[in-house]
Amino acid sequence: MKIRMRISKDGASLYERVYDVFDAESFGKACADAWCALEEQQMEKEDSIGAVMEHLKRDMLDQMMGANITLEQL
């Protein structure tokens, strides 16, 4: 089935994409893809290599605390 995954935090949209999900493995891949995309977005915002290195030290899980993940069947 096709699903739309949305991730938002504090009213701001962080991520949205449509995935084909058939089983636990394809759902896990969709979640991993979203996680990697959010990390990449964060690194693209950094303005120096020092800021990127500082970001790598932080735990992505801490940044995602309080986020809302919504799945919509299409």
DSSP file (Angstrom, degrees, kcal/mol; ACC not computed):
  #  RESIDUE AA STRUCTURE BP1 BP2  ACC     N-H-->O    O-->H-N    N-H-->O    O-->H-N    TCO  KAPPA ALPHA  PHI   PSI    X-CA   Y-CA   Z-CA
    1    1 A M              0   0    0      0, 0.0    20,-3.3     0, 0.0     2,-0.4   0.000 360.0 360.0 360.0 153.9    0.0    0.0    0.0
    2    2 A K  E     -A   20   0A   0     18,-0.2    72,-2.8    20,-0.0     2,-0.3  -0.766 360.0-177.9 -90.9 135.8    1.1    3.6   -0.5
    3    3 A I  E     -AB  19  73A   0     16,-2.8    16,-2.8    -2,-0.4     2,-0.6  -0.956  23.4-138.4-130.1 151.9    1.5    5.7    2.6
    4    4 A R  E     -AB  18  72A   0     68,-2.6    68,-2.0    -2,-0.3     2,-0.5  -0.958  19.8-157.8-106.9 122.9    2.4    9.3    3.2
    5    5 A M  E     -AB  17  71A   0     12,-3.0    12,-1.9    -2,-0.6     2,-0.4  -0.888  11.4-176.6-102.1 127.3    4.8    9.8    6.1
    6    6 A R  E     -AB  16  70A   0     64,-2.6    64,-3.0    -2,-0.5     2,-0.4  -0.980   7.5-170.0-123.7 136.3    4.8   13.2    7.7
    7    7 A I  E     +AB  15  69A   0      8,-2.7     7,-2.9    -2,-0.4     8,-1.8  -0.994  15.6 165.5-125.3 127.6    7.1   14.3   10.5
    8    8 A S  E     -AB  13  68A   0     60,-2.4    60,-3.5    -2,-0.4     2,-0.3  -0.951  16.4-167.6-138.6 158.2    6.6   17.6   12.3
    9    9 A K  E >  S-A   12   0A   0      3,-2.4     3,-2.0    -2,-0.3    58,-0.1  -0.970  73.4  -5.2-149.4 131.8    7.8   19.3   15.4
   10   10 A D  T 3  S-     0   0    0     56,-0.4     3,-0.1    -2,-0.3    57,-0.1   0.856 129.5 -55.1  53.6  39.3    6.5   22.4   17.2
   11   11 A G  T 3  S+     0   0    0      1,-0.2     2,-0.4     0, 0.0    -1,-0.3   0.384 113.9 115.4  80.6  -4.3    4.1   23.0   14.3
   12   12 A A  E <   -A    9   0A   0     -3,-2.0    -3,-2.4     2,-0.0     2,-0.5  -0.836  67.7-123.9-102.9 135.6    6.8   23.0   11.6
   13   13 A S  E     +A    8   0A   0     -2,-0.4    -5,-0.3    -5,-0.2     3,-0.1  -0.637  30.4 174.0 -76.4 125.0    6.9   20.3    8.9
   14   14 A L  E     -     0   0A   0     -7,-2.9     2,-0.3    -2,-0.5    -6,-0.2   0.744  63.1  -0.9 -99.5 -30.9   10.3   18.6    9.0
   15   15 A Y  E     +A    7   0A   0     -8,-1.8    -8,-2.7     2,-0.0    -1,-0.4  -0.982  52.5 176.2-163.2 142.8    9.7   15.8    6.4
   16   16 A E  E     +A    6   0A   0     -2,-0.3     2,-0.3   -10,-0.2   -10,-0.2  -0.936  17.1 146.8-153.5 132.6    7.1   14.4    4.0
   17   17 A R  E     -A    5   0A   0    -12,-1.9   -12,-3.0    -2,-0.3     2,-0.4  -0.982  39.6-120.3-161.4 153.9    7.3   11.7    1.5
   18   18 A V  E     -A    4   0A   0     -2,-0.3     2,-0.3   -14,-0.2   -14,-0.2  -0.840  33.4-177.5-100.2 136.0    5.2    8.9   -0.1
   19   19 A Y  E     -A    3   0A   0    -16,-2.8   -16,-2.8    -2,-0.4     2,-0.6  -0.932  30.0-126.0-130.0 152.6    6.4    5.3    0.3
   20   20 A D  E     -A    2   0A   0     -2,-0.3     2,-0.5   -18,-0.2   -18,-0.2  -0.913  34.2-174.2 -93.6 118.3    5.2    1.9   -0.9
   21   21 A V        +     0   0    0    -20,-3.3     3,-0.1    -2,-0.6    -2,-0.0  -0.970  22.5 154.1-121.2 124.5    4.9   -0.3    2.3
   22   22 A F        -     0   0    0     -2,-0.5     2,-0.3     1,-0.3    -1,-0.1   0.625  66.9  -7.3-117.9 -26.2    4.1   -4.0    2.0
   23   23 A D  S  > S-     0   0    0      1,-0.0     4,-2.0     0, 0.0    -1,-0.3  -0.864  86.5 -72.3-158.4-175.0    5.6   -5.5    5.2
   24   24 A A  H  > S+     0   0    0     -2,-0.3     4,-2.4     1,-0.2     5,-0.2   0.861 125.5  53.9 -62.4 -36.3    7.7   -4.8    8.3
   25   25 A E  H  > S+     0   0    0      2,-0.2     4,-2.2     1,-0.2    -1,-0.2   0.932 109.7  45.2 -66.5 -45.4   10.9   -4.6    6.2
   26   26 A S  H  > S+     0   0    0      2,-0.2     4,-1.8     1,-0.2    -1,-0.2   0.847 113.6  51.1 -68.7 -31.9    9.6   -2.0    3.7
   27   27 A F  H  X S+     0   0    0     -4,-2.0     4,-2.2     2,-0.2    -1,-0.2   0.914 109.5  50.3 -68.1 -41.8    8.2    0.0    6.6
   28   28 A G  H  X S+     0   0    0     -4,-2.4     4,-2.4     1,-0.2    -2,-0.2   0.887 109.3  51.2 -61.6 -39.5   11.5   -0.1    8.4
   29   29 A K  H  X S+     0   0    0     -4,-2.2     4,-2.5     2,-0.2    -1,-0.2   0.885 108.3  52.1 -65.5 -38.2   13.3    1.0    5.2
   30   30 A A  H  X S+     0   0    0     -4,-1.8     4,-2.2     2,-0.2    -2,-0.2   0.920 111.2  47.1 -63.0 -43.5   10.8    4.0    5.0
   31   31 A C  H  X S+     0   0    0     -4,-2.2     4,-2.3     2,-0.2    -2,-0.2   0.909 112.6  48.9 -64.6 -42.5   11.6    5.0    8.6
   32   32 A A  H  X S+     0   0    0     -4,-2.4     4,-2.5     2,-0.2    -2,-0.2   0.887 110.2  52.1 -64.7 -39.1   15.4    4.6    8.0
   33   33 A D  H  X S+     0   0    0     -4,-2.5     4,-2.4     2,-0.2    -2,-0.2   0.917 110.1  48.4 -62.7 -43.7   15.1    6.7    4.8
   34   34 A A  H  X S+     0   0    0     -4,-2.2     4,-2.3     2,-0.2    -2,-0.2   0.920 110.9  50.9 -62.4 -44.0   13.2    9.5    6.7
   35   35 A W  H  X S+     0   0    0     -4,-2.3     4,-2.1     1,-0.2    -2,-0.2   0.931 112.2  46.1 -59.0 -48.3   15.9    9.4    9.5
   36   36 A C  H  X S+     0   0    0     -4,-2.5     4,-2.5     1,-0.2    -1,-0.2   0.888 111.2  52.5 -64.0 -39.9   18.7    9.8    7.0
   37   37 A A  H  X S+     0   0    0     -4,-2.4     4,-2.5     1,-0.2    -1,-0.2   0.895 109.1  49.6 -64.2 -39.7   17.0   12.5    5.1
   38   38 A L  H  X S+     0   0    0     -4,-2.3     4,-2.1     2,-0.2    -1,-0.2   0.898 111.0  49.5 -66.3 -40.1   16.4   14.5    8.3
   39   39 A E  H  X S+     0   0    0     -4,-2.1     4,-2.2     2,-0.2    -2,-0.2   0.925 111.9  48.7 -62.5 -43.7   20.1   14.1    9.3
   40   40 A E  H  X S+     0   0    0     -4,-2.5     4,-2.2     1,-0.2    -2,-0.2   0.909 109.5  52.0 -63.9 -42.8   21.1   15.3    5.8
   41   41 A Q  H  X S+     0   0    0     -4,-2.5     4,-1.0     1,-0.2    -1,-0.2   0.910 110.0  49.8 -58.8 -42.2   18.8   18.3    6.0
   42   42 A Q  H >X S+     0   0    0     -4,-2.1     4,-0.7     1,-0.2     3,-0.6   0.914 110.5  48.8 -65.0 -42.6   20.3   19.3    9.3
   43   43 A M  H >< S+     0   0    0     -4,-2.2     3,-0.7     1,-0.2    -1,-0.2   0.849 105.4  58.0 -67.5 -33.3   23.9   19.0    8.0
   44   44 A E  H 3< S+     0   0    0     -4,-2.2    -1,-0.2     1,-0.2    -2,-0.2   0.763 101.7  57.4 -66.7 -23.8   23.1   21.1    4.9
   45   45 A K  H << S+     0   0    0     -4,-1.0    -1,-0.2    -3,-0.6    -2,-0.2   0.718  85.0  99.6 -77.7 -21.6   22.0   23.9    7.3
   46   46 A E    <<  -     0   0    0     -3,-0.7     3,-0.0    -4,-0.7    -3,-0.0  -0.389  60.7-155.7 -70.2 143.9   25.3   24.0    9.0
   47   47 A D        +     0   0    0     -2,-0.1     2,-0.3     1,-0.1    -1,-0.1   0.421  69.1  29.1-103.5   0.6   27.6   26.8    7.8
   48   48 A S  S  > S-     0   0    0      1,-0.1     4,-2.0     0, 0.0     5,-0.1  -0.986  77.5-111.8-153.9 162.0   31.0   25.4    8.7
   49   49 A I  H  > S+     0   0    0     -2,-0.3     4,-2.6     1,-0.2     5,-0.2   0.848 118.0  57.8 -64.5 -32.8   32.8   22.1    9.1
   50   50 A G  H  > S+     0   0    0      2,-0.2     4,-2.2     1,-0.2    -1,-0.2   0.902 105.8  48.6 -62.8 -40.8   33.0   22.8   12.9
   51   51 A A  H  > S+     0   0    0      2,-0.2     4,-2.2     1,-0.2    -2,-0.2   0.884 110.7  51.2 -66.8 -38.1   29.2   23.1   13.0
   52   52 A V  H  X S+     0   0    0     -4,-2.0     4,-2.3     2,-0.2    -2,-0.2   0.930 110.5  48.6 -63.3 -44.8   28.9   19.8   11.1
   53   53 A M  H  X S+     0   0    0     -4,-2.6     4,-1.1     1,-0.2    -2,-0.2   0.886 110.5  51.1 -63.8 -37.9   31.3   18.1   13.5
   54   54 A E  H  X S+     0   0    0     -4,-2.2     4,-1.1     1,-0.2     3,-0.3   0.902 109.3  51.2 -64.2 -40.0   29.3   19.5   16.5
   55   55 A H  H >< S+     0   0    0     -4,-2.2     3,-0.6     1,-0.2    -2,-0.2   0.901 104.5  56.8 -62.9 -41.1   26.1   18.2   14.9
   56   56 A L  H 3< S+     0   0    0     -4,-2.3    -1,-0.2     1,-0.3    -2,-0.2   0.803 103.7  54.7 -62.2 -27.6   27.6   14.7   14.5
   57   57 A K  H 3< S+     0   0    0     -4,-1.1    -1,-0.3    -3,-0.3    -2,-0.2   0.803  94.8  83.3 -74.7 -29.1   28.3   14.7   18.3
   58   58 A R  S << S-     0   0    0     -4,-1.1     2,-0.5    -3,-0.6     3,-0.1  -0.415  87.9-114.1 -75.4 152.6   24.7   15.4   19.1
   59   59 A D    >>  -     0   0    0      1,-0.1     4,-1.2    -2,-0.1     3,-0.8  -0.769  12.0-147.4 -90.2 123.8   22.3   12.5   19.2
   60   60 A M  H 3> S+     0   0    0     -2,-0.5     4,-1.5     1,-0.3     5,-0.2   0.826  98.4  64.0 -58.8 -32.0   19.6   12.7   16.4
   61   61 A L  H 3> S+     0   0    0      1,-0.2     4,-0.8     2,-0.2    -1,-0.3   0.898  98.5  53.3 -60.2 -40.5   17.2   11.0   18.8
   62   62 A D  H X4 S+     0   0    0     -3,-0.8     3,-0.6     1,-0.2    -1,-0.2   0.882 107.9  51.3 -61.1 -37.8   17.4   14.0   21.1
   63   63 A Q  H 3< S+     0   0    0     -4,-1.2    -1,-0.2     1,-0.2    -2,-0.2   0.796 109.4  50.7 -69.4 -27.7   16.5   16.3   18.2
   64   64 A M  H >< S+     0   0    0     -4,-1.5     3,-2.4    -3,-0.2    -1,-0.2   0.560  78.7 120.5 -88.6  -9.0   13.5   14.1   17.4
   65   65 A M  T << S+     0   0    0     -4,-0.8     3,-0.1    -3,-0.6    -3,-0.0  -0.360  82.0  17.6 -57.2 129.3   12.0   14.1   20.9
   66   66 A G  T 3  S+     0   0    0      1,-0.3   -56,-0.4    -2,-0.1    -1,-0.3   0.409  93.8 136.0  88.2  -1.0    8.6   15.7   20.8
   67   67 A A    <   -     0   0    0     -3,-2.4     2,-0.5   -58,-0.1    -1,-0.3  -0.446  49.5-133.3 -77.3 154.0    8.2   15.2   17.0
   68   68 A N  E     -B    8   0A   0    -60,-3.5   -60,-2.4    -2,-0.1     2,-0.5  -0.931  13.5-161.8-109.3 130.1    4.9   13.9   15.6
   69   69 A I  E     -B    7   0A   0     -2,-0.5     2,-0.4   -62,-0.2   -62,-0.2  -0.960  10.4-171.6-112.3 122.1    5.0   11.1   12.9
   70   70 A T  E     -B    6   0A   0    -64,-3.0   -64,-2.6    -2,-0.5     2,-0.5  -0.946   7.8-163.4-117.9 132.9    1.8   10.8   10.9
   71   71 A L  E     -B    5   0A   0     -2,-0.4     2,-0.5   -66,-0.2   -66,-0.2  -0.964   7.2-173.0-115.2 129.7    1.1    8.0    8.5
   72   72 A E  E     -B    4   0A   0    -68,-2.0   -68,-2.6    -2,-0.5     2,-0.4  -0.985  21.2-132.5-124.5 125.9   -1.7    8.4    5.9
   73   73 A Q  E      B    3   0A   0     -2,-0.5   -70,-0.2   -70,-0.2    -2,-0.0  -0.613 360.0 360.0 -76.3 131.3   -2.9    5.6    3.7
   74   74 A L              0   0    0    -72,-2.8   -71,-0.2    -2,-0.4    -1,-0.1   0.398 360.0 360.0-102.7 360.0   -3.2    6.8    0.1
